Amino acid sequence: MIPVSGKKDAFQNYLRFVKVRHYLDIIYYAQKKLTKEIKKITGISLREVKFLMQIKLNPGCSLVSVQKNQFLPSSTAAWLADNLVQKGLLARRQNPSNRREVILELSPEGEKLLDRIDVHFVTPEVEKRLATANERLVVVIEDSLKSLCSMYGVEIKD
């Protein structure tokens, strides 16, 4: 049995997490709003947009590298790539030096779509905030969120 003082400490820590949960809710609803706006403008999901952006940052990258960078299961990455190829936003080819590797590149339509997103969402104000984000602060936030996940019993694999 847990001593009363241990339960009291656990309860106090839980109440502290209520504040953290409030901030997470704010982020969640902001993300949900952004997702709806992107879907309305582009006709594709935010997950698909992030997939395309990863390829834009690393032209000619492999499907496996996108999968790992996006923390996706391999089946989901393959499904997203197939979907984006069918929509004409992505081109895929076999690596000539390794036939088992799939190389991904944006199609001209994919480039145009990302340009539209860039014009609509990456305003000078947003660009300034992103460019001046303190790298150390981003690492602290990542580590803190991983710790929070751990406290909820979810282990994050890097």
PyMOL commands that set and color helices and strands:
alter all, ss='L'
color gray80, all
select helices_A, chain A and resi 4-42+46-57+63-69+74-86+108-121+124-131+135-151
alter helices_A, ss='H'
color red, helices_A
select strands_A, chain A and resi 61-62+90-95+98-106
alter strands_A, ss='S'
color yellow, strands_A
deselect
rebuild
show_as cartoon
